[in-house]
Amino acid sequence: MHFTLQIPFLPCSALSTVNPLTHLVSGIRYFAIGSEFSSIGLLYTYTQGEVIVSFLALLAFAGIMFLIARWRFTRVTVT
């Protein structure tokens, strides 16, 4: 018998959805541990769709950081 804990929506959980480390950890867990695992008595399940969304979020984050870095390097003046 598996019990799952339902956590209500909190502002902290909203911040974790935009944190790139959250998406990185979910991908590592999926590929290293598997799609289903339990920790501290809680059952966690990851689907392929969630992993794809995490991968796309990481790609978007990397792209945005690249564009910001390129923009800053083009504005640098060396004296």
PDB file of N, CA, C and O in Angstrom:
ATOM      1  N   MET A   1       0.840  -1.159   0.000  1.00  0.00           N
ATOM      2  CA  MET A   1       0.000   0.000   0.000  1.00  0.00           C
ATOM      3  C   MET A   1       0.897   1.238   0.000  1.00  0.00           C
ATOM      4  O   MET A   1       1.813   1.343   0.816  1.00  0.00           O
ATOM      5  N   HIS A   2       0.632   2.177  -0.919  1.00  0.00           N
ATOM      6  CA  HIS A   2       1.415   3.398  -1.022  1.00  0.00           C
ATOM      7  C   HIS A   2       0.574   4.584  -0.573  1.00  0.00           C
ATOM      8  O   HIS A   2      -0.590   4.721  -0.952  1.00  0.00           O
ATOM      9  N   PHE A   3       1.178   5.426   0.230  1.00  0.00           N
ATOM     10  CA  PHE A   3       0.532   6.659   0.646  1.00  0.00           C
ATOM     11  C   PHE A   3       1.273   7.822   0.015  1.00  0.00           C
ATOM     12  O   PHE A   3       2.503   7.852   0.009  1.00  0.00           O
ATOM     13  N   THR A   4       0.535   8.768  -0.511  1.00  0.00           N
ATOM     14  CA  THR A   4       1.163   9.967  -1.058  1.00  0.00           C
ATOM     15  C   THR A   4       0.712  11.155  -0.244  1.00  0.00           C
ATOM     16  O   THR A   4      -0.433  11.226   0.202  1.00  0.00           O
ATOM     17  N   LEU A   5       1.607  12.070  -0.060  1.00  0.00           N
ATOM     18  CA  LEU A   5       1.334  13.268   0.719  1.00  0.00           C
ATOM     19  C   LEU A   5       0.972  14.396  -0.227  1.00  0.00           C
ATOM     20  O   LEU A   5       1.754  14.735  -1.116  1.00  0.00           O
ATOM     21  N   GLN A   6      -0.191  14.975  -0.050  1.00  0.00           N
ATOM     22  CA  GLN A   6      -0.617  16.099  -0.859  1.00  0.00           C
ATOM     23  C   GLN A   6      -0.222  17.395  -0.155  1.00  0.00           C
ATOM     24  O   GLN A   6      -0.723  17.703   0.927  1.00  0.00           O
ATOM     25  N   ILE A   7       0.676  18.145  -0.777  1.00  0.00           N
ATOM     26  CA  ILE A   7       1.135  19.402  -0.199  1.00  0.00           C
ATOM     27  C   ILE A   7       0.353  20.539  -0.850  1.00  0.00           C
ATOM     28  O   ILE A   7       0.300  20.620  -2.077  1.00  0.00           O
ATOM     29  N   PRO A   8      -0.252  21.414  -0.056  1.00  0.00           N
ATOM     30  CA  PRO A   8      -1.000  22.524  -0.649  1.00  0.00           C
ATOM     31  C   PRO A   8      -0.062  23.483  -1.376  1.00  0.00           C
ATOM     32  O   PRO A   8       1.134  23.531  -1.091  1.00  0.00           O
ATOM     33  N   PHE A   9      -0.615  24.244  -2.316  1.00  0.00           N
ATOM     34  CA  PHE A   9       0.176  25.196  -3.082  1.00  0.00           C
ATOM     35  C   PHE A   9       0.672  26.312  -2.165  1.00  0.00           C
ATOM     36  O   PHE A   9      -0.122  26.995  -1.518  1.00  0.00           O
ATOM     37  N   LEU A  10       1.962  26.486  -2.118  1.00  0.00           N
ATOM     38  CA  LEU A  10       2.578  27.525  -1.309  1.00  0.00           C
ATOM     39  C   LEU A  10       3.369  28.459  -2.208  1.00  0.00           C
ATOM     40  O   LEU A  10       3.779  28.059  -3.297  1.00  0.00           O
ATOM     41  N   PRO A  11       3.594  29.704  -1.774  1.00  0.00           N
ATOM     42  CA  PRO A  11       4.417  30.605  -2.593  1.00  0.00           C
ATOM     43  C   PRO A  11       5.823  30.054  -2.829  1.00  0.00           C
ATOM     44  O   PRO A  11       6.420  30.321  -3.873  1.00  0.00           O
ATOM     45  N   CYS A  12       6.357  29.294  -1.880  1.00  0.00           N
ATOM     46  CA  CYS A  12       7.691  28.705  -2.060  1.00  0.00           C
ATOM     47  C   CYS A  12       7.685  27.690  -3.186  1.00  0.00           C
ATOM     48  O   CYS A  12       8.666  27.577  -3.921  1.00  0.00           O
ATOM     49  N   SER A  13       6.599  26.954  -3.335  1.00  0.00           N
ATOM     50  CA  SER A  13       6.545  25.975  -4.421  1.00  0.00           C
ATOM     51  C   SER A  13       6.424  26.676  -5.772  1.00  0.00           C
ATOM     52  O   SER A  13       6.860  26.138  -6.790  1.00  0.00           O
ATOM     53  N   ALA A  14       5.839  27.861  -5.788  1.00  0.00           N
ATOM     54  CA  ALA A  14       5.773  28.623  -7.034  1.00  0.00           C
ATOM     55  C   ALA A  14       7.166  29.085  -7.434  1.00  0.00           C
ATOM     56  O   ALA A  14       7.499  29.099  -8.619  1.00  0.00           O
ATOM     57  N   LEU A  15       7.977  29.460  -6.464  1.00  0.00           N
ATOM     58  CA  LEU A  15       9.352  29.870  -6.768  1.00  0.00           C
ATOM     59  C   LEU A  15      10.192  28.689  -7.235  1.00  0.00           C
ATOM     60  O   LEU A  15      11.073  28.845  -8.080  1.00  0.00           O
ATOM     61  N   SER A  16       9.922  27.519  -6.690  1.00  0.00           N
ATOM     62  CA  SER A  16      10.729  26.368  -7.084  1.00  0.00           C
ATOM     63  C   SER A  16      10.438  25.925  -8.512  1.00  0.00           C
ATOM     64  O   SER A  16      11.263  25.241  -9.117  1.00  0.00           O
ATOM     65  N   THR A  17       9.294  26.293  -9.062  1.00  0.00           N
ATOM     66  CA  THR A  17       8.995  25.905 -10.442  1.00  0.00           C
ATOM     67  C   THR A  17       9.825  26.690 -11.448  1.00  0.00           C
ATOM     68  O   THR A  17      10.029  26.216 -12.566  1.00  0.00           O
ATOM     69  N   VAL A  18      10.306  27.867 -11.089  1.00  0.00           N
ATOM     70  CA  VAL A  18      11.141  28.644 -11.999  1.00  0.00           C
ATOM     71  C   VAL A  18      12.620  28.505 -11.669  1.00  0.00           C
ATOM     72  O   VAL A  18      13.458  29.062 -12.379  1.00  0.00           O
ATOM     73  N   ASN A  19      12.960  27.781 -10.620  1.00  0.00           N
ATOM     74  CA  ASN A  19      14.351  27.571 -10.249  1.00  0.00           C
ATOM     75  C   ASN A  19      14.954  26.504 -11.165  1.00  0.00           C
ATOM     76  O   ASN A  19      14.451  25.382 -11.217  1.00  0.00           O
ATOM     77  N   PRO A  20      16.034  26.844 -11.891  1.00  0.00           N
ATOM     78  CA  PRO A  20      16.617  25.851 -12.803  1.00  0.00           C
ATOM     79  C   PRO A  20      17.186  24.633 -12.075  1.00  0.00           C
ATOM     80  O   PRO A  20      17.234  23.549 -12.658  1.00  0.00           O
ATOM     81  N   LEU A  21      17.614  24.775 -10.836  1.00  0.00           N
ATOM     82  CA  LEU A  21      18.147  23.632 -10.099  1.00  0.00           C
ATOM     83  C   LEU A  21      17.068  22.580  -9.835  1.00  0.00           C
ATOM     84  O   LEU A  21      17.360  21.385  -9.792  1.00  0.00           O
ATOM     85  N   THR A  22      15.835  23.023  -9.662  1.00  0.00           N
ATOM     86  CA  THR A  22      14.729  22.084  -9.474  1.00  0.00           C
ATOM     87  C   THR A  22      14.581  21.196 -10.703  1.00  0.00           C
ATOM     88  O   THR A  22      14.392  19.986 -10.585  1.00  0.00           O
ATOM     89  N   HIS A  23      14.668  21.805 -11.882  1.00  0.00           N
ATOM     90  CA  HIS A  23      14.533  21.041 -13.122  1.00  0.00           C
ATOM     91  C   HIS A  23      15.735  20.127 -13.340  1.00  0.00           C
ATOM     92  O   HIS A  23      15.585  19.015 -13.847  1.00  0.00           O
ATOM     93  N   LEU A  24      16.922  20.587 -12.960  1.00  0.00           N
ATOM     94  CA  LEU A  24      18.109  19.758 -13.095  1.00  0.00           C
ATOM     95  C   LEU A  24      18.033  18.527 -12.192  1.00  0.00           C
ATOM     96  O   LEU A  24      18.353  17.417 -12.615  1.00  0.00           O
ATOM     97  N   VAL A  25      17.608  18.734 -10.952  1.00  0.00           N
ATOM     98  CA  VAL A  25      17.508  17.630  -9.995  1.00  0.00           C
ATOM     99  C   VAL A  25      16.443  16.623 -10.428  1.00  0.00           C
ATOM    100  O   VAL A  25      16.633  15.417 -10.269  1.00  0.00           O
ATOM    101  N   SER A  26      15.336  17.102 -10.968  1.00  0.00           N
ATOM    102  CA  SER A  26      14.296  16.161 -11.394  1.00  0.00           C
ATOM    103  C   SER A  26      14.789  15.291 -12.548  1.00  0.00           C
ATOM    104  O   SER A  26      14.454  14.109 -12.615  1.00  0.00           O
ATOM    105  N   GLY A  27      15.574  15.857 -13.451  1.00  0.00           N
ATOM    106  CA  GLY A  27      16.141  15.068 -14.531  1.00  0.00           C
ATOM    107  C   GLY A  27      17.159  14.055 -14.037  1.00  0.00           C
ATOM    108  O   GLY A  27      17.185  12.916 -14.503  1.00  0.00           O
ATOM    109  N   ILE A  28      17.996  14.467 -13.096  1.00  0.00           N
ATOM    110  CA  ILE A  28      18.995  13.552 -12.533  1.00  0.00           C
ATOM    111  C   ILE A  28      18.303  12.412 -11.794  1.00  0.00           C
ATOM    112  O   ILE A  28      18.689  11.252 -11.938  1.00  0.00           O
ATOM    113  N   ARG A  29      17.294  12.734 -11.013  1.00  0.00           N
ATOM    114  CA  ARG A  29      16.553  11.683 -10.297  1.00  0.00           C
ATOM    115  C   ARG A  29      15.914  10.697 -11.261  1.00  0.00           C
ATOM    116  O   ARG A  29      15.945   9.488 -11.031  1.00  0.00           O
ATOM    117  N   TYR A  30      15.339  11.204 -12.330  1.00  0.00           N
ATOM    118  CA  TYR A  30      14.655  10.331 -13.283  1.00  0.00           C
ATOM    119  C   TYR A  30      15.633   9.360 -13.936  1.00  0.00           C
ATOM    120  O   TYR A  30      15.344   8.169 -14.052  1.00  0.00           O
ATOM    121  N   PHE A  31      16.791   9.866 -14.362  1.00  0.00           N
ATOM    122  CA  PHE A  31      17.723   9.008 -15.088  1.00  0.00           C
ATOM    123  C   PHE A  31      18.601   8.176 -14.166  1.00  0.00           C
ATOM    124  O   PHE A  31      19.024   7.086 -14.550  1.00  0.00           O
ATOM    125  N   ALA A  32      18.887   8.658 -12.965  1.00  0.00           N
ATOM    126  CA  ALA A  32      19.766   7.906 -12.059  1.00  0.00           C
ATOM    127  C   ALA A  32      19.004   6.908 -11.194  1.00  0.00           C
ATOM    128  O   ALA A  32      19.459   5.780 -11.004  1.00  0.00           O
ATOM    129  N   ILE A  33      17.847   7.316 -10.669  1.00  0.00           N
ATOM    130  CA  ILE A  33      17.107   6.468  -9.729  1.00  0.00           C
ATOM    131  C   ILE A  33      15.973   5.728 -10.425  1.00  0.00           C
ATOM    132  O   ILE A  33      15.723   4.557 -10.138  1.00  0.00           O
ATOM    133  N   GLY A  34      15.304   6.388 -11.313  1.00  0.00           N
ATOM    134  CA  GLY A  34      14.174   5.776 -12.002  1.00  0.00           C
ATOM    135  C   GLY A  34      12.944   6.652 -11.896  1.00  0.00           C
ATOM    136  O   GLY A  34      12.971   7.703 -11.256  1.00  0.00           O
ATOM    137  N   SER A  35      11.882   6.222 -12.518  1.00  0.00           N
ATOM    138  CA  SER A  35      10.675   7.050 -12.554  1.00  0.00           C
ATOM    139  C   SER A  35       9.869   6.970 -11.262  1.00  0.00           C
ATOM    140  O   SER A  35       9.068   7.861 -10.980  1.00  0.00           O
ATOM    141  N   GLU A  36      10.071   5.908 -10.466  1.00  0.00           N
ATOM    142  CA  GLU A  36       9.379   5.770  -9.178  1.00  0.00           C
ATOM    143  C   GLU A  36      10.378   5.454  -8.084  1.00  0.00           C
ATOM    144  O   GLU A  36      11.176   4.525  -8.208  1.00  0.00           O
ATOM    145  N   PHE A  37      10.331   6.225  -7.016  1.00  0.00           N
ATOM    146  CA  PHE A  37      11.166   5.932  -5.861  1.00  0.00           C
ATOM    147  C   PHE A  37      10.503   6.514  -4.627  1.00  0.00           C
ATOM    148  O   PHE A  37       9.633   7.379  -4.725  1.00  0.00           O
ATOM    149  N   SER A  38      10.919   6.036  -3.473  1.00  0.00           N
ATOM    150  CA  SER A  38      10.371   6.578  -2.233  1.00  0.00           C
ATOM    151  C   SER A  38      11.509   7.066  -1.364  1.00  0.00           C
ATOM    152  O   SER A  38      12.603   6.500  -1.357  1.00  0.00           O
ATOM    153  N   SER A  39      11.229   8.119  -0.637  1.00  0.00           N
ATOM    154  CA  SER A  39      12.203   8.708   0.269  1.00  0.00           C
ATOM    155  C   SER A  39      11.456   9.232   1.483  1.00  0.00           C
ATOM    156  O   SER A  39      10.458   9.939   1.346  1.00  0.00           O
ATOM    157  N   ILE A  40      11.926   8.894   2.645  1.00  0.00           N
ATOM    158  CA  ILE A  40      11.332   9.292   3.923  1.00  0.00           C
ATOM    159  C   ILE A  40       9.851   8.916   3.967  1.00  0.00           C
ATOM    160  O   ILE A  40       9.033   9.650   4.522  1.00  0.00           O
ATOM    161  N   GLY A  41       9.521   7.795   3.393  1.00  0.00           N
ATOM    162  CA  GLY A  41       8.157   7.306   3.415  1.00  0.00           C
ATOM    163  C   GLY A  41       7.241   7.925   2.381  1.00  0.00           C
ATOM    164  O   GLY A  41       6.055   7.597   2.339  1.00  0.00           O
ATOM    165  N   LEU A  42       7.762   8.820   1.538  1.00  0.00           N
ATOM    166  CA  LEU A  42       6.946   9.443   0.496  1.00  0.00           C
ATOM    167  C   LEU A  42       7.274   8.815  -0.851  1.00  0.00           C
ATOM    168  O   LEU A  42       8.439   8.553  -1.151  1.00  0.00           O
ATOM    169  N   LEU A  43       6.262   8.576  -1.651  1.00  0.00           N
ATOM    170  CA  LEU A  43       6.448   7.996  -2.974  1.00  0.00           C
ATOM    171  C   LEU A  43       6.495   9.121  -4.005  1.00  0.00           C
ATOM    172  O   LEU A  43       5.593   9.956  -4.075  1.00  0.00           O
ATOM    173  N   TYR A  44       7.555   9.128  -4.799  1.00  0.00           N
ATOM    174  CA  TYR A  44       7.719  10.123  -5.854  1.00  0.00           C
ATOM    175  C   TYR A  44       7.626   9.413  -7.199  1.00  0.00           C
ATOM    176  O   TYR A  44       8.202   8.342  -7.389  1.00  0.00           O
ATOM    177  N   THR A  45       6.900  10.016  -8.118  1.00  0.00           N
ATOM    178  CA  THR A  45       6.802   9.480  -9.469  1.00  0.00           C
ATOM    179  C   THR A  45       7.060  10.603 -10.460  1.00  0.00           C
ATOM    180  O   THR A  45       6.513  11.699 -10.340  1.00  0.00           O
ATOM    181  N   TYR A  46       7.894  10.309 -11.429  1.00  0.00           N
ATOM    182  CA  TYR A  46       8.176  11.247 -12.512  1.00  0.00           C
ATOM    183  C   TYR A  46       7.750  10.601 -13.815  1.00  0.00           C
ATOM    184  O   TYR A  46       8.025   9.426 -14.060  1.00  0.00           O
ATOM    185  N   THR A  47       7.078  11.374 -14.643  1.00  0.00           N
ATOM    186  CA  THR A  47       6.690  10.880 -15.957  1.00  0.00           C
ATOM    187  C   THR A  47       7.653  11.435 -17.002  1.00  0.00           C
ATOM    188  O   THR A  47       8.411  12.367 -16.733  1.00  0.00           O
ATOM    189  N   GLN A  48       7.613  10.853 -18.184  1.00  0.00           N
ATOM    190  CA  GLN A  48       8.468  11.351 -19.260  1.00  0.00           C
ATOM    191  C   GLN A  48       8.096  12.784 -19.635  1.00  0.00           C
ATOM    192  O   GLN A  48       8.956  13.575 -20.022  1.00  0.00           O
ATOM    193  N   GLY A  49       6.828  13.106 -19.518  1.00  0.00           N
ATOM    194  CA  GLY A  49       6.385  14.469 -19.823  1.00  0.00           C
ATOM    195  C   GLY A  49       6.988  15.492 -18.876  1.00  0.00           C
ATOM    196  O   GLY A  49       7.395  16.573 -19.300  1.00  0.00           O
ATOM    197  N   GLU A  50       7.047  15.153 -17.593  1.00  0.00           N
ATOM    198  CA  GLU A  50       7.647  16.068 -16.621  1.00  0.00           C
ATOM    199  C   GLU A  50       9.137  16.261 -16.887  1.00  0.00           C
ATOM    200  O   GLU A  50       9.668  17.359 -16.724  1.00  0.00           O
ATOM    201  N   VAL A  51       9.797  15.196 -17.294  1.00  0.00           N
ATOM    202  CA  VAL A  51      11.224  15.296 -17.592  1.00  0.00           C
ATOM    203  C   VAL A  51      11.456  16.134 -18.848  1.00  0.00           C
ATOM    204  O   VAL A  51      12.413  16.905 -18.910  1.00  0.00           O
ATOM    205  N   ILE A  52      10.599  15.991 -19.834  1.00  0.00           N
ATOM    206  CA  ILE A  52      10.723  16.794 -21.053  1.00  0.00           C
ATOM    207  C   ILE A  52      10.475  18.262 -20.750  1.00  0.00           C
ATOM    208  O   ILE A  52      11.174  19.127 -21.278  1.00  0.00           O
ATOM    209  N   VAL A  53       9.492  18.558 -19.910  1.00  0.00           N
ATOM    210  CA  VAL A  53       9.238  19.950 -19.513  1.00  0.00           C
ATOM    211  C   VAL A  53      10.443  20.512 -18.770  1.00  0.00           C
ATOM    212  O   VAL A  53      10.827  21.659 -18.997  1.00  0.00           O
ATOM    213  N   SER A  54      11.047  19.715 -17.881  1.00  0.00           N
ATOM    214  CA  SER A  54      12.236  20.163 -17.163  1.00  0.00           C
ATOM    215  C   SER A  54      13.393  20.418 -18.120  1.00  0.00           C
ATOM    216  O   SER A  54      14.128  21.393 -17.966  1.00  0.00           O
ATOM    217  N   PHE A  55      13.555  19.539 -19.111  1.00  0.00           N
ATOM    218  CA  PHE A  55      14.622  19.718 -20.098  1.00  0.00           C
ATOM    219  C   PHE A  55      14.397  20.992 -20.910  1.00  0.00           C
ATOM    220  O   PHE A  55      15.340  21.742 -21.162  1.00  0.00           O
ATOM    221  N   LEU A  56      13.168  21.237 -21.315  1.00  0.00           N
ATOM    222  CA  LEU A  56      12.861  22.455 -22.080  1.00  0.00           C
ATOM    223  C   LEU A  56      13.070  23.706 -21.236  1.00  0.00           C
ATOM    224  O   LEU A  56      13.524  24.732 -21.742  1.00  0.00           O
ATOM    225  N   ALA A  57      12.737  23.622 -19.942  1.00  0.00           N
ATOM    226  CA  ALA A  57      12.974  24.764 -19.050  1.00  0.00           C
ATOM    227  C   ALA A  57      14.470  25.040 -18.913  1.00  0.00           C
ATOM    228  O   ALA A  57      14.887  26.197 -18.886  1.00  0.00           O
ATOM    229  N   LEU A  58      15.275  23.985 -18.828  1.00  0.00           N
ATOM    230  CA  LEU A  58      16.724  24.161 -18.754  1.00  0.00           C
ATOM    231  C   LEU A  58      17.280  24.734 -20.054  1.00  0.00           C
ATOM    232  O   LEU A  58      18.184  25.568 -20.023  1.00  0.00           O
ATOM    233  N   LEU A  59      16.750  24.296 -21.193  1.00  0.00           N
ATOM    234  CA  LEU A  59      17.178  24.866 -22.473  1.00  0.00           C
ATOM    235  C   LEU A  59      16.826  26.346 -22.566  1.00  0.00           C
ATOM    236  O   LEU A  59      17.629  27.147 -23.044  1.00  0.00           O
ATOM    237  N   ALA A  60      15.638  26.710 -22.114  1.00  0.00           N
ATOM    238  CA  ALA A  60      15.228  28.118 -22.127  1.00  0.00           C
ATOM    239  C   ALA A  60      16.122  28.943 -21.211  1.00  0.00           C
ATOM    240  O   ALA A  60      16.541  30.042 -21.576  1.00  0.00           O
ATOM    241  N   PHE A  61      16.416  28.421 -20.026  1.00  0.00           N
ATOM    242  CA  PHE A  61      17.287  29.130 -19.094  1.00  0.00           C
ATOM    243  C   PHE A  61      18.680  29.320 -19.685  1.00  0.00           C
ATOM    244  O   PHE A  61      19.247  30.410 -19.601  1.00  0.00           O
ATOM    245  N   ALA A  62      19.234  28.264 -20.283  1.00  0.00           N
ATOM    246  CA  ALA A  62      20.561  28.368 -20.890  1.00  0.00           C
ATOM    247  C   ALA A  62      20.565  29.369 -22.046  1.00  0.00           C
ATOM    248  O   ALA A  62      21.514  30.138 -22.201  1.00  0.00           O
ATOM    249  N   GLY A  63      19.512  29.360 -22.850  1.00  0.00           N
ATOM    250  CA  GLY A  63      19.416  30.304 -23.953  1.00  0.00           C
ATOM    251  C   GLY A  63      19.333  31.743 -23.483  1.00  0.00           C
ATOM    252  O   GLY A  63      19.988  32.621 -24.043  1.00  0.00           O
ATOM    253  N   ILE A  64      18.529  31.991 -22.453  1.00  0.00           N
ATOM    254  CA  ILE A  64      18.402  33.347 -21.910  1.00  0.00           C
ATOM    255  C   ILE A  64      19.729  33.814 -21.319  1.00  0.00           C
ATOM    256  O   ILE A  64      20.129  34.958 -21.531  1.00  0.00           O
ATOM    257  N   MET A  65      20.411  32.945 -20.586  1.00  0.00           N
ATOM    258  CA  MET A  65      21.703  33.312 -19.993  1.00  0.00           C
ATOM    259  C   MET A  65      22.749  33.570 -21.079  1.00  0.00           C
ATOM    260  O   MET A  65      23.580  34.467 -20.937  1.00  0.00           O
ATOM    261  N   PHE A  66      22.712  32.789 -22.163  1.00  0.00           N
ATOM    262  CA  PHE A  66      23.626  33.020 -23.273  1.00  0.00           C
ATOM    263  C   PHE A  66      23.372  34.370 -23.914  1.00  0.00           C
ATOM    264  O   PHE A  66      24.313  35.108 -24.206  1.00  0.00           O
ATOM    265  N   LEU A  67      22.093  34.703 -24.139  1.00  0.00           N
ATOM    266  CA  LEU A  67      21.771  35.993 -24.762  1.00  0.00           C
ATOM    267  C   LEU A  67      22.168  37.161 -23.870  1.00  0.00           C
ATOM    268  O   LEU A  67      22.651  38.178 -24.370  1.00  0.00           O
ATOM    269  N   ILE A  68      21.976  37.038 -22.575  1.00  0.00           N
ATOM    270  CA  ILE A  68      22.394  38.100 -21.651  1.00  0.00           C
ATOM    271  C   ILE A  68      23.909  38.251 -21.663  1.00  0.00           C
ATOM    272  O   ILE A  68      24.417  39.372 -21.689  1.00  0.00           O
ATOM    273  N   ALA A  69      24.640  37.132 -21.646  1.00  0.00           N
ATOM    274  CA  ALA A  69      26.095  37.195 -21.666  1.00  0.00           C
ATOM    275  C   ALA A  69      26.601  37.796 -22.974  1.00  0.00           C
ATOM    276  O   ALA A  69      27.527  38.607 -22.961  1.00  0.00           O
ATOM    277  N   ARG A  70      26.009  37.411 -24.098  1.00  0.00           N
ATOM    278  CA  ARG A  70      26.427  37.970 -25.388  1.00  0.00           C
ATOM    279  C   ARG A  70      26.141  39.457 -25.468  1.00  0.00           C
ATOM    280  O   ARG A  70      26.941  40.219 -26.010  1.00  0.00           O
ATOM    281  N   TRP A  71      24.999  39.876 -24.929  1.00  0.00           N
ATOM    282  CA  TRP A  71      24.648  41.298 -24.918  1.00  0.00           C
ATOM    283  C   TRP A  71      25.648  42.092 -24.085  1.00  0.00           C
ATOM    284  O   TRP A  71      26.051  43.187 -24.476  1.00  0.00           O
ATOM    285  N   ARG A  72      26.055  41.542 -22.928  1.00  0.00           N
ATOM    286  CA  ARG A  72      27.014  42.254 -22.072  1.00  0.00           C
ATOM    287  C   ARG A  72      28.393  42.312 -22.725  1.00  0.00           C
ATOM    288  O   ARG A  72      29.080  43.326 -22.604  1.00  0.00           O
ATOM    289  N   PHE A  73      28.813  41.256 -23.409  1.00  0.00           N
ATOM    290  CA  PHE A  73      30.121  41.262 -24.049  1.00  0.00           C
ATOM    291  C   PHE A  73      30.180  42.208 -25.233  1.00  0.00           C
ATOM    292  O   PHE A  73      31.245  42.746 -25.535  1.00  0.00           O
ATOM    293  N   THR A  74      29.080  42.421 -25.898  1.00  0.00           N
ATOM    294  CA  THR A  74      29.082  43.358 -27.034  1.00  0.00           C
ATOM    295  C   THR A  74      29.137  44.804 -26.562  1.00  0.00           C
ATOM    296  O   THR A  74      29.524  45.682 -27.332  1.00  0.00           O
ATOM    297  N   ARG A  75      28.763  45.070 -25.323  1.00  0.00           N
ATOM    298  CA  ARG A  75      28.767  46.436 -24.807  1.00  0.00           C
ATOM    299  C   ARG A  75      30.059  46.789 -24.081  1.00  0.00           C
ATOM    300  O   ARG A  75      30.218  47.926 -23.636  1.00  0.00           O
ATOM    301  N   VAL A  76      30.979  45.847 -23.952  1.00  0.00           N
ATOM    302  CA  VAL A  76      32.229  46.092 -23.223  1.00  0.00           C
ATOM    303  C   VAL A  76      33.170  46.928 -24.078  1.00  0.00           C
ATOM    304  O   VAL A  76      33.338  46.680 -25.272  1.00  0.00           O
ATOM    305  N   THR A  77      33.777  47.919 -23.446  1.00  0.00           N
ATOM    306  CA  THR A  77      34.809  48.700 -24.106  1.00  0.00           C
ATOM    307  C   THR A  77      36.124  48.514 -23.373  1.00  0.00           C
ATOM    308  O   THR A  77      36.194  48.697 -22.158  1.00  0.00           O
ATOM    309  N   VAL A  78      37.151  48.156 -24.096  1.00  0.00           N
ATOM    310  CA  VAL A  78      38.475  47.948 -23.514  1.00  0.00           C
ATOM    311  C   VAL A  78      39.278  49.209 -23.739  1.00  0.00           C
ATOM    312  O   VAL A  78      39.402  49.690 -24.865  1.00  0.00           O
ATOM    313  N   THR A  79      39.824  49.743 -22.654  1.00  0.00           N
ATOM    314  CA  THR A  79      40.603  50.988 -22.776  1.00  0.00           C
ATOM    315  C   THR A  79      42.076  50.721 -22.657  1.00  0.00           C
ATOM    316  O   THR A  79      42.880  51.651 -22.735  1.00  0.00           O
TER     317      THR A  79
END
